[in-house]
């Protein structure tokens, strides 16, 4: 799942080296924290958060096979 998220985020930004994804296990979910260059944060969030919502929807659909809940946070 982390590879999918990494591929999506790196496709959105110009500075691919600035993308960092931290995975943290919690009791009921897996939390991914995305951090990118501050100048490109808008590319990941999108207008009115539409791209961030789409990323979360893709992970939600992909997680159905694994029976895990994934949470995406953008720093």
PDB file of N, CA, C, O and CB in Angstrom:
ATOM      1  N   UNK A   1       0.817  -1.189   0.000  1.00  0.00           N
ATOM      2  CA  UNK A   1       0.000   0.000   0.000  1.00  0.00           C
ATOM      3  C   UNK A   1       0.869   1.264   0.000  1.00  0.00           C
ATOM      4  O   UNK A   1       0.540   2.269  -0.630  1.00  0.00           O
ATOM      5  CB  UNK A   1      -0.934  -0.008   1.204  1.00  0.00           C
ATOM      6  N   UNK A   2       1.973   1.179   0.718  1.00  0.00           N
ATOM      7  CA  UNK A   2       2.865   2.336   0.791  1.00  0.00           C
ATOM      8  C   UNK A   2       3.472   2.647  -0.576  1.00  0.00           C
ATOM      9  O   UNK A   2       3.695   3.811  -0.911  1.00  0.00           O
ATOM     10  CB  UNK A   2       3.978   2.089   1.820  1.00  0.00           C
ATOM     11  N   UNK A   3       3.736   1.615  -1.357  1.00  0.00           N
ATOM     12  CA  UNK A   3       4.286   1.817  -2.696  1.00  0.00           C
ATOM     13  C   UNK A   3       3.277   2.541  -3.592  1.00  0.00           C
ATOM     14  O   UNK A   3       3.646   3.409  -4.383  1.00  0.00           O
ATOM     15  CB  UNK A   3       4.686   0.466  -3.323  1.00  0.00           C
ATOM     16  N   UNK A   4       2.017   2.179  -3.459  1.00  0.00           N
ATOM     17  CA  UNK A   4       0.960   2.834  -4.235  1.00  0.00           C
ATOM     18  C   UNK A   4       0.872   4.310  -3.877  1.00  0.00           C
ATOM     19  O   UNK A   4       0.809   5.166  -4.760  1.00  0.00           O
ATOM     20  CB  UNK A   4      -0.398   2.147  -3.993  1.00  0.00           C
ATOM     21  N   UNK A   5       0.870   4.603  -2.602  1.00  0.00           N
ATOM     22  CA  UNK A   5       0.807   5.987  -2.136  1.00  0.00           C
ATOM     23  C   UNK A   5       2.032   6.776  -2.593  1.00  0.00           C
ATOM     24  O   UNK A   5       1.914   7.926  -3.017  1.00  0.00           O
ATOM     25  CB  UNK A   5       0.693   6.032  -0.608  1.00  0.00           C
ATOM     26  N   UNK A   6       3.197   6.158  -2.505  1.00  0.00           N
ATOM     27  CA  UNK A   6       4.435   6.798  -2.941  1.00  0.00           C
ATOM     28  C   UNK A   6       4.373   7.122  -4.438  1.00  0.00           C
ATOM     29  O   UNK A   6       4.766   8.212  -4.854  1.00  0.00           O
ATOM     30  CB  UNK A   6       5.648   5.892  -2.637  1.00  0.00           C
ATOM     31  N   UNK A   7       3.889   6.194  -5.229  1.00  0.00           N
ATOM     32  CA  UNK A   7       3.784   6.407  -6.673  1.00  0.00           C
ATOM     33  C   UNK A   7       2.824   7.559  -6.994  1.00  0.00           C
ATOM     34  O   UNK A   7       3.127   8.399  -7.842  1.00  0.00           O
ATOM     35  CB  UNK A   7       3.313   5.117  -7.368  1.00  0.00           C
ATOM     36  N   UNK A   8       1.690   7.601  -6.331  1.00  0.00           N
ATOM     37  CA  UNK A   8       0.697   8.648  -6.585  1.00  0.00           C
ATOM     38  C   UNK A   8       1.256  10.015  -6.235  1.00  0.00           C
ATOM     39  O   UNK A   8       1.173  10.944  -7.038  1.00  0.00           O
ATOM     40  CB  UNK A   8      -0.585   8.385  -5.787  1.00  0.00           C
ATOM     41  N   UNK A   9       1.823  10.145  -5.049  1.00  0.00           N
ATOM     42  CA  UNK A   9       2.313  11.451  -4.589  1.00  0.00           C
ATOM     43  C   UNK A   9       3.484  11.925  -5.446  1.00  0.00           C
ATOM     44  O   UNK A   9       3.544  13.099  -5.808  1.00  0.00           O
ATOM     45  CB  UNK A   9       2.736  11.379  -3.109  1.00  0.00           C
ATOM     46  N   UNK A  10       4.407  11.037  -5.771  1.00  0.00           N
ATOM     47  CA  UNK A  10       5.552  11.438  -6.589  1.00  0.00           C
ATOM     48  C   UNK A  10       5.128  11.819  -8.006  1.00  0.00           C
ATOM     49  O   UNK A  10       5.819  12.594  -8.667  1.00  0.00           O
ATOM     50  CB  UNK A  10       6.581  10.313  -6.640  1.00  0.00           C
ATOM     51  N   UNK A  11       4.015  11.290  -8.476  1.00  0.00           N
ATOM     52  CA  UNK A  11       3.505  11.667  -9.794  1.00  0.00           C
ATOM     53  C   UNK A  11       2.923  13.076  -9.796  1.00  0.00           C
ATOM     54  O   UNK A  11       2.827  13.710 -10.846  1.00  0.00           O
ATOM     55  CB  UNK A  11       2.448  10.671 -10.252  1.00  0.00           C
ATOM     56  N   UNK A  12       2.539  13.563  -8.627  1.00  0.00           N
ATOM     57  CA  UNK A  12       1.903  14.876  -8.526  1.00  0.00           C
ATOM     58  C   UNK A  12       2.882  16.028  -8.383  1.00  0.00           C
ATOM     59  O   UNK A  12       2.581  17.149  -8.793  1.00  0.00           O
ATOM     60  CB  UNK A  12       0.969  14.888  -7.370  1.00  0.00           C
ATOM     61  N   UNK A  13       4.052  15.770  -7.807  1.00  0.00           N
ATOM     62  CA  UNK A  13       4.989  16.847  -7.494  1.00  0.00           C
ATOM     63  C   UNK A  13       6.167  16.865  -8.464  1.00  0.00           C
ATOM     64  O   UNK A  13       6.452  15.876  -9.138  1.00  0.00           O
ATOM     65  CB  UNK A  13       5.496  16.704  -6.061  1.00  0.00           C
ATOM     66  N   UNK A  14       6.846  18.015  -8.520  1.00  0.00           N
ATOM     67  CA  UNK A  14       8.028  18.148  -9.363  1.00  0.00           C
ATOM     68  C   UNK A  14       9.283  17.665  -8.640  1.00  0.00           C
ATOM     69  O   UNK A  14      10.126  16.999  -9.240  1.00  0.00           O
ATOM     70  CB  UNK A  14       8.202  19.599  -9.803  1.00  0.00           C
ATOM     71  N   UNK A  15       9.410  17.994  -7.369  1.00  0.00           N
ATOM     72  CA  UNK A  15      10.580  17.632  -6.575  1.00  0.00           C
ATOM     73  C   UNK A  15      10.321  16.291  -5.880  1.00  0.00           C
ATOM     74  O   UNK A  15       9.888  16.258  -4.729  1.00  0.00           O
ATOM     75  CB  UNK A  15      10.911  18.744  -5.530  1.00  0.00           C
ATOM     76  N   UNK A  16      10.584  15.202  -6.575  1.00  0.00           N
ATOM     77  CA  UNK A  16      10.270  13.868  -6.073  1.00  0.00           C
ATOM     78  C   UNK A  16      11.121  13.466  -4.863  1.00  0.00           C
ATOM     79  O   UNK A  16      10.716  12.617  -4.069  1.00  0.00           O
ATOM     80  CB  UNK A  16      10.456  12.857  -7.178  1.00  0.00           C
ATOM     81  N   UNK A  17      12.295  14.079  -4.730  1.00  0.00           N
ATOM     82  CA  UNK A  17      13.172  13.757  -3.604  1.00  0.00           C
ATOM     83  C   UNK A  17      12.641  14.293  -2.278  1.00  0.00           C
ATOM     84  O   UNK A  17      13.039  13.811  -1.217  1.00  0.00           O
ATOM     85  CB  UNK A  17      14.558  14.311  -3.856  1.00  0.00           C
ATOM     86  N   UNK A  18      11.758  15.272  -2.321  1.00  0.00           N
ATOM     87  CA  UNK A  18      11.235  15.857  -1.091  1.00  0.00           C
ATOM     88  C   UNK A  18      10.083  15.053  -0.497  1.00  0.00           C
ATOM     89  O   UNK A  18       9.640  15.342   0.614  1.00  0.00           O
ATOM     90  CB  UNK A  18      10.782  17.270  -1.351  1.00  0.00           C
ATOM     91  N   UNK A  19       9.597  14.059  -1.214  1.00  0.00           N
ATOM     92  CA  UNK A  19       8.456  13.266  -0.741  1.00  0.00           C
ATOM     93  C   UNK A  19       8.930  12.276   0.318  1.00  0.00           C
ATOM     94  O   UNK A  19       9.845  11.484   0.093  1.00  0.00           O
ATOM     95  CB  UNK A  19       7.767  12.515  -1.923  1.00  0.00           C
ATOM     96  N   UNK A  20       8.284  12.345   1.475  1.00  0.00           N
ATOM     97  CA  UNK A  20       8.569  11.405   2.555  1.00  0.00           C
ATOM     98  C   UNK A  20       7.237  10.881   3.081  1.00  0.00           C
ATOM     99  O   UNK A  20       6.320  11.650   3.372  1.00  0.00           O
ATOM    100  CB  UNK A  20       9.409  12.081   3.701  1.00  0.00           C
ATOM    101  N   UNK A  21       7.151   9.579   3.194  1.00  0.00           N
ATOM    102  CA  UNK A  21       5.936   8.948   3.704  1.00  0.00           C
ATOM    103  C   UNK A  21       6.308   8.126   4.922  1.00  0.00           C
ATOM    104  O   UNK A  21       7.131   7.213   4.846  1.00  0.00           O
ATOM    105  CB  UNK A  21       5.248   8.061   2.615  1.00  0.00           C
ATOM    106  N   UNK A  22       5.698   8.458   6.038  1.00  0.00           N
ATOM    107  CA  UNK A  22       5.943   7.737   7.283  1.00  0.00           C
ATOM    108  C   UNK A  22       4.738   6.856   7.582  1.00  0.00           C
ATOM    109  O   UNK A  22       3.593   7.305   7.531  1.00  0.00           O
ATOM    110  CB  UNK A  22       6.220   8.720   8.461  1.00  0.00           C
ATOM    111  N   UNK A  23       5.013   5.608   7.892  1.00  0.00           N
ATOM    112  CA  UNK A  23       3.948   4.647   8.212  1.00  0.00           C
ATOM    113  C   UNK A  23       3.966   4.397   9.712  1.00  0.00           C
ATOM    114  O   UNK A  23       5.016   4.157  10.308  1.00  0.00           O
ATOM    115  CB  UNK A  23       4.128   3.303   7.418  1.00  0.00           C
ATOM    116  N   UNK A  24       2.774   4.459  10.311  1.00  0.00           N
ATOM    117  CA  UNK A  24       2.655   4.250  11.749  1.00  0.00           C
ATOM    118  C   UNK A  24       1.468   3.326  12.002  1.00  0.00           C
ATOM    119  O   UNK A  24       0.366   3.570  11.509  1.00  0.00           O
ATOM    120  CB  UNK A  24       2.486   5.609  12.509  1.00  0.00           C
ATOM    121  N   UNK A  25       1.692   2.286  12.755  1.00  0.00           N
ATOM    122  CA  UNK A  25       0.631   1.335  13.099  1.00  0.00           C
ATOM    123  C   UNK A  25      -0.058   1.814  14.369  1.00  0.00           C
ATOM    124  O   UNK A  25       0.595   2.122  15.366  1.00  0.00           O
ATOM    125  CB  UNK A  25       1.201  -0.111  13.287  1.00  0.00           C
ATOM    126  N   UNK A  26      -1.372   1.873  14.321  1.00  0.00           N
ATOM    127  CA  UNK A  26      -2.157   2.168  15.514  1.00  0.00           C
ATOM    128  C   UNK A  26      -3.042   0.963  15.789  1.00  0.00           C
ATOM    129  O   UNK A  26      -3.021  -0.012  15.039  1.00  0.00           O
ATOM    130  CB  UNK A  26      -3.009   3.477  15.340  1.00  0.00           C
ATOM    131  N   UNK A  27      -3.804   1.029  16.842  1.00  0.00           N
ATOM    132  CA  UNK A  27      -4.583  -0.141  17.239  1.00  0.00           C
ATOM    133  C   UNK A  27      -5.583  -0.592  16.181  1.00  0.00           C
ATOM    134  O   UNK A  27      -5.750  -1.792  15.964  1.00  0.00           O
ATOM    135  CB  UNK A  27      -5.312   0.150  18.514  1.00  0.00           C
ATOM    136  N   UNK A  28      -6.240   0.340  15.528  1.00  0.00           N
ATOM    137  CA  UNK A  28      -7.278  -0.050  14.573  1.00  0.00           C
ATOM    138  C   UNK A  28      -6.978   0.350  13.140  1.00  0.00           C
ATOM    139  O   UNK A  28      -7.779   0.079  12.246  1.00  0.00           O
ATOM    140  CB  UNK A  28      -8.578   0.546  14.978  1.00  0.00           C
ATOM    141  N   UNK A  29      -5.841   0.989  12.904  1.00  0.00           N
ATOM    142  CA  UNK A  29      -5.575   1.485  11.555  1.00  0.00           C
ATOM    143  C   UNK A  29      -4.079   1.662  11.318  1.00  0.00           C
ATOM    144  O   UNK A  29      -3.260   1.614  12.236  1.00  0.00           O
ATOM    145  CB  UNK A  29      -6.304   2.809  11.323  1.00  0.00           C
ATOM    146  N   UNK A  30      -3.768   1.869  10.055  1.00  0.00           N
ATOM    147  CA  UNK A  30      -2.414   2.212   9.643  1.00  0.00           C
ATOM    148  C   UNK A  30      -2.459   3.661   9.178  1.00  0.00           C
ATOM    149  O   UNK A  30      -3.273   4.015   8.325  1.00  0.00           O
ATOM    150  CB  UNK A  30      -1.875   1.247   8.509  1.00  0.00           C
ATOM    151  N   UNK A  31      -1.597   4.495   9.729  1.00  0.00           N
ATOM    152  CA  UNK A  31      -1.592   5.917   9.410  1.00  0.00           C
ATOM    153  C   UNK A  31      -0.372   6.226   8.550  1.00  0.00           C
ATOM    154  O   UNK A  31       0.759   5.897   8.908  1.00  0.00           O
ATOM    155  CB  UNK A  31      -1.592   6.781  10.705  1.00  0.00           C
ATOM    156  N   UNK A  32      -0.623   6.864   7.410  1.00  0.00           N
ATOM    157  CA  UNK A  32       0.448   7.338   6.539  1.00  0.00           C
ATOM    158  C   UNK A  32       0.503   8.848   6.647  1.00  0.00           C
ATOM    159  O   UNK A  32      -0.501   9.529   6.438  1.00  0.00           O
ATOM    160  CB  UNK A  32       0.231   6.886   5.058  1.00  0.00           C
ATOM    161  N   UNK A  33       1.678   9.375   6.976  1.00  0.00           N
ATOM    162  CA  UNK A  33       1.876  10.821   7.040  1.00  0.00           C
ATOM    163  C   UNK A  33       2.758  11.221   5.865  1.00  0.00           C
ATOM    164  O   UNK A  33       3.897  10.770   5.745  1.00  0.00           O
ATOM    165  CB  UNK A  33       2.517  11.258   8.408  1.00  0.00           C
ATOM    166  N   UNK A  34       2.220  12.068   5.006  1.00  0.00           N
ATOM    167  CA  UNK A  34       2.925  12.515   3.814  1.00  0.00           C
ATOM    168  C   UNK A  34       3.507  13.889   4.075  1.00  0.00           C
ATOM    169  O   UNK A  34       2.814  14.785   4.557  1.00  0.00           O
ATOM    170  CB  UNK A  34       1.988  12.537   2.581  1.00  0.00           C
ATOM    171  N   UNK A  35       4.775  14.052   3.759  1.00  0.00           N
ATOM    172  CA  UNK A  35       5.373  15.386   3.818  1.00  0.00           C
ATOM    173  C   UNK A  35       6.086  15.634   2.488  1.00  0.00           C
ATOM    174  O   UNK A  35       6.803  14.778   1.970  1.00  0.00           O
ATOM    175  CB  UNK A  35       6.369  15.521   5.037  1.00  0.00           C
ATOM    176  N   UNK A  36       5.864  16.836   1.958  1.00  0.00           N
ATOM    177  CA  UNK A  36       6.486  17.246   0.698  1.00  0.00           C
ATOM    178  C   UNK A  36       7.049  18.651   0.869  1.00  0.00           C
ATOM    179  O   UNK A  36       6.882  19.278   1.915  1.00  0.00           O
ATOM    180  CB  UNK A  36       5.461  17.195  -0.485  1.00  0.00           C
ATOM    181  N   UNK A  37       7.705  19.126  -0.156  1.00  0.00           N
ATOM    182  CA  UNK A  37       8.234  20.490  -0.169  1.00  0.00           C
ATOM    183  C   UNK A  37       7.062  21.459   0.055  1.00  0.00           C
ATOM    184  O   UNK A  37       6.024  21.316  -0.591  1.00  0.00           O
ATOM    185  CB  UNK A  37       8.983  20.800  -1.528  1.00  0.00           C
ATOM    186  N   UNK A  38       7.205  22.433   0.948  1.00  0.00           N
ATOM    187  CA  UNK A  38       6.101  23.372   1.235  1.00  0.00           C
ATOM    188  C   UNK A  38       5.573  24.097  -0.005  1.00  0.00           C
ATOM    189  O   UNK A  38       4.402  24.474  -0.045  1.00  0.00           O
ATOM    190  CB  UNK A  38       6.557  24.399   2.245  1.00  0.00           C
ATOM    191  N   UNK A  39       6.418  24.295  -1.007  1.00  0.00           N
ATOM    192  CA  UNK A  39       5.957  24.968  -2.219  1.00  0.00           C
ATOM    193  C   UNK A  39       5.037  24.084  -3.053  1.00  0.00           C
ATOM    194  O   UNK A  39       4.305  24.587  -3.905  1.00  0.00           O
ATOM    195  CB  UNK A  39       7.144  25.402  -3.054  1.00  0.00           C
ATOM    196  N   UNK A  40       5.064  22.785  -2.822  1.00  0.00           N
ATOM    197  CA  UNK A  40       4.277  21.858  -3.634  1.00  0.00           C
ATOM    198  C   UNK A  40       3.149  21.179  -2.877  1.00  0.00           C
ATOM    199  O   UNK A  40       2.524  20.251  -3.390  1.00  0.00           O
ATOM    200  CB  UNK A  40       5.170  20.818  -4.206  1.00  0.00           C
ATOM    201  N   UNK A  41       2.885  21.635  -1.663  1.00  0.00           N
ATOM    202  CA  UNK A  41       1.835  21.016  -0.857  1.00  0.00           C
ATOM    203  C   UNK A  41       0.463  21.162  -1.520  1.00  0.00           C
ATOM    204  O   UNK A  41      -0.402  20.297  -1.383  1.00  0.00           O
ATOM    205  CB  UNK A  41       1.808  21.635   0.545  1.00  0.00           C
ATOM    206  N   UNK A  42       0.282  22.267  -2.239  1.00  0.00           N
ATOM    207  CA  UNK A  42      -0.982  22.480  -2.940  1.00  0.00           C
ATOM    208  C   UNK A  42      -1.231  21.472  -4.038  1.00  0.00           C
ATOM    209  O   UNK A  42      -2.381  21.175  -4.362  1.00  0.00           O
ATOM    210  CB  UNK A  42      -1.018  23.854  -3.517  1.00  0.00           C
ATOM    211  N   UNK A  43      -0.166  20.942  -4.615  1.00  0.00           N
ATOM    212  CA  UNK A  43      -0.311  19.928  -5.666  1.00  0.00           C
ATOM    213  C   UNK A  43      -0.859  18.624  -5.095  1.00  0.00           C
ATOM    214  O   UNK A  43      -1.563  17.889  -5.788  1.00  0.00           O
ATOM    215  CB  UNK A  43       1.040  19.674  -6.359  1.00  0.00           C
ATOM    216  N   UNK A  44      -0.542  18.337  -3.844  1.00  0.00           N
ATOM    217  CA  UNK A  44      -0.998  17.102  -3.213  1.00  0.00           C
ATOM    218  C   UNK A  44      -2.396  17.276  -2.628  1.00  0.00           C
ATOM    219  O   UNK A  44      -3.200  16.344  -2.655  1.00  0.00           O
ATOM    220  CB  UNK A  44      -0.015  16.665  -2.118  1.00  0.00           C
ATOM    221  N   UNK A  45      -2.688  18.453  -2.105  1.00  0.00           N
ATOM    222  CA  UNK A  45      -4.009  18.697  -1.512  1.00  0.00           C
ATOM    223  C   UNK A  45      -5.046  18.984  -2.591  1.00  0.00           C
ATOM    224  O   UNK A  45      -6.157  18.457  -2.544  1.00  0.00           O
ATOM    225  CB  UNK A  45      -3.946  19.869  -0.518  1.00  0.00           C
ATOM    226  N   UNK A  46      -4.687  19.818  -3.562  1.00  0.00           N
ATOM    227  CA  UNK A  46      -5.620  20.154  -4.630  1.00  0.00           C
ATOM    228  C   UNK A  46      -6.591  21.236  -4.218  1.00  0.00           C
ATOM    229  O   UNK A  46      -6.660  21.622  -3.051  1.00  0.00           O
ATOM    230  CB  UNK A  46      -6.380  18.931  -5.061  1.00  0.00           C
ATOM    231  N   UNK A  47      -7.331  21.714  -5.180  1.00  0.00           N
ATOM    232  CA  UNK A  47      -8.311  22.763  -4.929  1.00  0.00           C
ATOM    233  C   UNK A  47      -9.454  22.185  -4.095  1.00  0.00           C
ATOM    234  O   UNK A  47     -10.073  21.187  -4.464  1.00  0.00           O
ATOM    235  CB  UNK A  47      -8.845  23.363  -6.267  1.00  0.00           C
ATOM    236  N   UNK A  48      -9.713  22.832  -2.972  1.00  0.00           N
ATOM    237  CA  UNK A  48     -10.739  22.401  -2.018  1.00  0.00           C
ATOM    238  C   UNK A  48     -10.504  20.976  -1.521  1.00  0.00           C
ATOM    239  O   UNK A  48     -11.450  20.308  -1.105  1.00  0.00           O
ATOM    240  CB  UNK A  48     -12.115  22.499  -2.656  1.00  0.00           C
ATOM    241  N   UNK A  49      -9.254  20.501  -1.557  1.00  0.00           N
ATOM    242  CA  UNK A  49      -8.929  19.180  -1.043  1.00  0.00           C
ATOM    243  C   UNK A  49      -9.352  18.025  -1.922  1.00  0.00           C
ATOM    244  O   UNK A  49      -9.419  16.887  -1.456  1.00  0.00           O
ATOM    245  CB  UNK A  49      -9.539  19.016   0.268  1.00  0.00           C
ATOM    246  N   UNK A  50      -9.639  18.292  -3.180  1.00  0.00           N
ATOM    247  CA  UNK A  50     -10.146  17.250  -4.077  1.00  0.00           C
ATOM    248  C   UNK A  50      -9.119  16.152  -4.338  1.00  0.00           C
ATOM    249  O   UNK A  50      -9.476  14.974  -4.373  1.00  0.00           O
ATOM    250  CB  UNK A  50     -10.573  17.866  -5.393  1.00  0.00           C
ATOM    251  N   UNK A  51      -7.858  16.516  -4.521  1.00  0.00           N
ATOM    252  CA  UNK A  51      -6.839  15.497  -4.797  1.00  0.00           C
ATOM    253  C   UNK A  51      -6.594  14.659  -3.548  1.00  0.00           C
ATOM    254  O   UNK A  51      -6.441  13.441  -3.645  1.00  0.00           O
ATOM    255  CB  UNK A  51      -5.516  16.152  -5.277  1.00  0.00           C
ATOM    256  N   UNK A  52      -6.554  15.287  -2.385  1.00  0.00           N
ATOM    257  CA  UNK A  52      -6.375  14.546  -1.137  1.00  0.00           C
ATOM    258  C   UNK A  52      -7.530  13.567  -0.926  1.00  0.00           C
ATOM    259  O   UNK A  52      -7.314  12.440  -0.480  1.00  0.00           O
ATOM    260  CB  UNK A  52      -6.269  15.517   0.059  1.00  0.00           C
ATOM    261  N   UNK A  53      -8.740  13.988  -1.240  1.00  0.00           N
ATOM    262  CA  UNK A  53      -9.901  13.099  -1.131  1.00  0.00           C
ATOM    263  C   UNK A  53      -9.788  11.934  -2.096  1.00  0.00           C
ATOM    264  O   UNK A  53     -10.141  10.805  -1.755  1.00  0.00           O
ATOM    265  CB  UNK A  53     -11.196  13.871  -1.394  1.00  0.00           C
ATOM    266  N   UNK A  54      -9.297  12.200  -3.300  1.00  0.00           N
ATOM    267  CA  UNK A  54      -9.138  11.139  -4.293  1.00  0.00           C
ATOM    268  C   UNK A  54      -8.080  10.130  -3.851  1.00  0.00           C
ATOM    269  O   UNK A  54      -8.255   8.925  -4.030  1.00  0.00           O
ATOM    270  CB  UNK A  54      -8.763  11.736  -5.657  1.00  0.00           C
ATOM    271  N   UNK A  55      -6.985  10.621  -3.277  1.00  0.00           N
ATOM    272  CA  UNK A  55      -5.940   9.718  -2.773  1.00  0.00           C
ATOM    273  C   UNK A  55      -6.511   8.829  -1.681  1.00  0.00           C
ATOM    274  O   UNK A  55      -6.259   7.624  -1.662  1.00  0.00           O
ATOM    275  CB  UNK A  55      -4.725  10.517  -2.236  1.00  0.00           C
ATOM    276  N   UNK A  56      -7.273   9.413  -0.781  1.00  0.00           N
ATOM    277  CA  UNK A  56      -7.882   8.619   0.298  1.00  0.00           C
ATOM    278  C   UNK A  56      -8.873   7.602  -0.253  1.00  0.00           C
ATOM    279  O   UNK A  56      -8.960   6.485   0.258  1.00  0.00           O
ATOM    280  CB  UNK A  56      -8.586   9.537   1.306  1.00  0.00           C
ATOM    281  N   UNK A  57      -9.617   7.971  -1.281  1.00  0.00           N
ATOM    282  CA  UNK A  57     -10.582   7.050  -1.891  1.00  0.00           C
ATOM    283  C   UNK A  57      -9.880   5.875  -2.563  1.00  0.00           C
ATOM    284  O   UNK A  57     -10.347   4.739  -2.479  1.00  0.00           O
ATOM    285  CB  UNK A  57     -11.452   7.789  -2.912  1.00  0.00           C
ATOM    286  N   UNK A  58      -8.769   6.144  -3.224  1.00  0.00           N
ATOM    287  CA  UNK A  58      -8.006   5.072  -3.874  1.00  0.00           C
ATOM    288  C   UNK A  58      -7.473   4.094  -2.828  1.00  0.00           C
ATOM    289  O   UNK A  58      -7.576   2.880  -3.002  1.00  0.00           O
ATOM    290  CB  UNK A  58      -6.837   5.659  -4.706  1.00  0.00           C
ATOM    291  N   UNK A  59      -6.905   4.620  -1.744  1.00  0.00           N
ATOM    292  CA  UNK A  59      -6.390   3.742  -0.692  1.00  0.00           C
ATOM    293  C   UNK A  59      -7.509   2.965  -0.023  1.00  0.00           C
ATOM    294  O   UNK A  59      -7.332   1.802   0.339  1.00  0.00           O
ATOM    295  CB  UNK A  59      -5.625   4.551   0.349  1.00  0.00           C
ATOM    296  N   UNK A  60      -8.652   3.598   0.142  1.00  0.00           N
ATOM    297  CA  UNK A  60      -9.788   2.907   0.739  1.00  0.00           C
ATOM    298  C   UNK A  60     -10.230   1.740  -0.142  1.00  0.00           C
ATOM    299  O   UNK A  60     -10.515   0.652   0.358  1.00  0.00           O
ATOM    300  CB  UNK A  60     -10.955   3.884   0.961  1.00  0.00           C
ATOM    301  N   UNK A  61     -10.286   1.968  -1.441  1.00  0.00           N
ATOM    302  CA  UNK A  61     -10.676   0.900  -2.370  1.00  0.00           C
ATOM    303  C   UNK A  61      -9.645  -0.223  -2.386  1.00  0.00           C
ATOM    304  O   UNK A  61     -10.007  -1.399  -2.400  1.00  0.00           O
ATOM    305  CB  UNK A  61     -10.858   1.463  -3.786  1.00  0.00           C
ATOM    306  N   UNK A  62      -8.378   0.129  -2.383  1.00  0.00           N
ATOM    307  CA  UNK A  62      -7.317  -0.876  -2.416  1.00  0.00           C
ATOM    308  C   UNK A  62      -7.235  -1.656  -1.103  1.00  0.00           C
ATOM    309  O   UNK A  62      -6.783  -2.801  -1.092  1.00  0.00           O
ATOM    310  CB  UNK A  62      -5.974  -0.211  -2.708  1.00  0.00           C
ATOM    311  N   UNK A  63      -7.663  -1.053  -0.016  1.00  0.00           N
ATOM    312  CA  UNK A  63      -7.557  -1.708   1.287  1.00  0.00           C
ATOM    313  C   UNK A  63      -8.655  -2.734   1.522  1.00  0.00           C
ATOM    314  O   UNK A  63      -8.574  -3.497   2.485  1.00  0.00           O
ATOM    315  CB  UNK A  63      -7.591  -0.677   2.382  1.00  0.00           C
ATOM    316  N   UNK A  64      -9.650  -2.777   0.699  1.00  0.00           N
ATOM    317  CA  UNK A  64     -10.739  -3.735   0.885  1.00  0.00           C
ATOM    318  C   UNK A  64     -10.240  -5.175   0.875  1.00  0.00           C
ATOM    319  O   UNK A  64     -10.794  -6.028   1.567  1.00  0.00           O
ATOM    320  CB  UNK A  64     -11.789  -3.548  -0.197  1.00  0.00           C
ATOM    321  N   UNK A  65      -9.204  -5.449   0.101  1.00  0.00           N
ATOM    322  CA  UNK A  65      -8.647  -6.802   0.031  1.00  0.00           C
ATOM    323  C   UNK A  65      -7.931  -7.188   1.323  1.00  0.00           C
ATOM    324  O   UNK A  65      -7.856  -8.369   1.662  1.00  0.00           O
ATOM    325  CB  UNK A  65      -7.683  -6.914  -1.146  1.00  0.00           C
ATOM    326  N   UNK A  66      -7.410  -6.205   2.040  1.00  0.00           N
ATOM    327  CA  UNK A  66      -6.580  -6.476   3.206  1.00  0.00           C
ATOM    328  C   UNK A  66      -7.331  -6.397   4.529  1.00  0.00           C
ATOM    329  O   UNK A  66      -6.777  -6.786   5.557  1.00  0.00           O
ATOM    330  CB  UNK A  66      -5.441  -5.523   3.233  1.00  0.00           C
ATOM    331  N   UNK A  67      -8.538  -5.923   4.543  1.00  0.00           N
ATOM    332  CA  UNK A  67      -9.314  -5.748   5.770  1.00  0.00           C
ATOM    333  C   UNK A  67      -8.603  -4.884   6.804  1.00  0.00           C
ATOM    334  O   UNK A  67      -8.640  -5.170   8.001  1.00  0.00           O
ATOM    335  CB  UNK A  67      -9.628  -7.092   6.372  1.00  0.00           C
ATOM    336  N   UNK A  68      -7.957  -3.830   6.329  1.00  0.00           N
ATOM    337  CA  UNK A  68      -7.307  -2.862   7.206  1.00  0.00           C
ATOM    338  C   UNK A  68      -7.833  -1.481   6.873  1.00  0.00           C
ATOM    339  O   UNK A  68      -8.270  -1.220   5.752  1.00  0.00           O
ATOM    340  CB  UNK A  68      -5.759  -2.917   7.064  1.00  0.00           C
ATOM    341  N   UNK A  69      -7.786  -0.606   7.853  1.00  0.00           N
ATOM    342  CA  UNK A  69      -8.182   0.777   7.635  1.00  0.00           C
ATOM    343  C   UNK A  69      -6.913   1.604   7.488  1.00  0.00           C
ATOM    344  O   UNK A  69      -5.991   1.503   8.298  1.00  0.00           O
ATOM    345  CB  UNK A  69      -9.081   1.310   8.804  1.00  0.00           C
ATOM    346  N   UNK A  70      -6.881   2.421   6.442  1.00  0.00           N
ATOM    347  CA  UNK A  70      -5.735   3.277   6.187  1.00  0.00           C
ATOM    348  C   UNK A  70      -6.159   4.741   6.314  1.00  0.00           C
ATOM    349  O   UNK A  70      -7.204   5.146   5.804  1.00  0.00           O
ATOM    350  CB  UNK A  70      -5.134   2.994   4.784  1.00  0.00           C
ATOM    351  N   UNK A  71      -5.342   5.512   6.993  1.00  0.00           N
ATOM    352  CA  UNK A  71      -5.586   6.944   7.173  1.00  0.00           C
ATOM    353  C   UNK A  71      -4.426   7.689   6.550  1.00  0.00           C
ATOM    354  O   UNK A  71      -3.265   7.355   6.787  1.00  0.00           O
ATOM    355  CB  UNK A  71      -5.755   7.322   8.686  1.00  0.00           C
ATOM    356  N   UNK A  72      -4.739   8.700   5.753  1.00  0.00           N
ATOM    357  CA  UNK A  72      -3.701   9.507   5.107  1.00  0.00           C
ATOM    358  C   UNK A  72      -3.738  10.906   5.694  1.00  0.00           C
ATOM    359  O   UNK A  72      -4.774  11.572   5.677  1.00  0.00           O
ATOM    360  CB  UNK A  72      -3.896   9.549   3.559  1.00  0.00           C
ATOM    361  N   UNK A  73      -2.596  11.350   6.216  1.00  0.00           N
ATOM    362  CA  UNK A  73      -2.460  12.707   6.740  1.00  0.00           C
ATOM    363  C   UNK A  73      -1.396  13.420   5.935  1.00  0.00           C
ATOM    364  O   UNK A  73      -0.359  12.839   5.613  1.00  0.00           O
ATOM    365  CB  UNK A  73      -2.103  12.704   8.258  1.00  0.00           C
ATOM    366  N   UNK A  74      -1.646  14.669   5.610  1.00  0.00           N
ATOM    367  CA  UNK A  74      -0.700  15.463   4.856  1.00  0.00           C
ATOM    368  C   UNK A  74      -0.164  16.547   5.778  1.00  0.00           C
ATOM    369  O   UNK A  74      -0.921  17.370   6.293  1.00  0.00           O
ATOM    370  CB  UNK A  74      -1.355  16.073   3.580  1.00  0.00           C
ATOM    371  N   UNK A  75       1.156  16.538   5.981  1.00  0.00           N
ATOM    372  CA  UNK A  75       1.775  17.524   6.882  1.00  0.00           C
ATOM    373  C   UNK A  75       2.040  18.796   6.125  1.00  0.00           C
ATOM    374  O   UNK A  75       2.557  19.758   6.694  1.00  0.00           O
ATOM    375  CB  UNK A  75       3.085  16.985   7.497  1.00  0.00           C
TER     376      UNK A  75
END
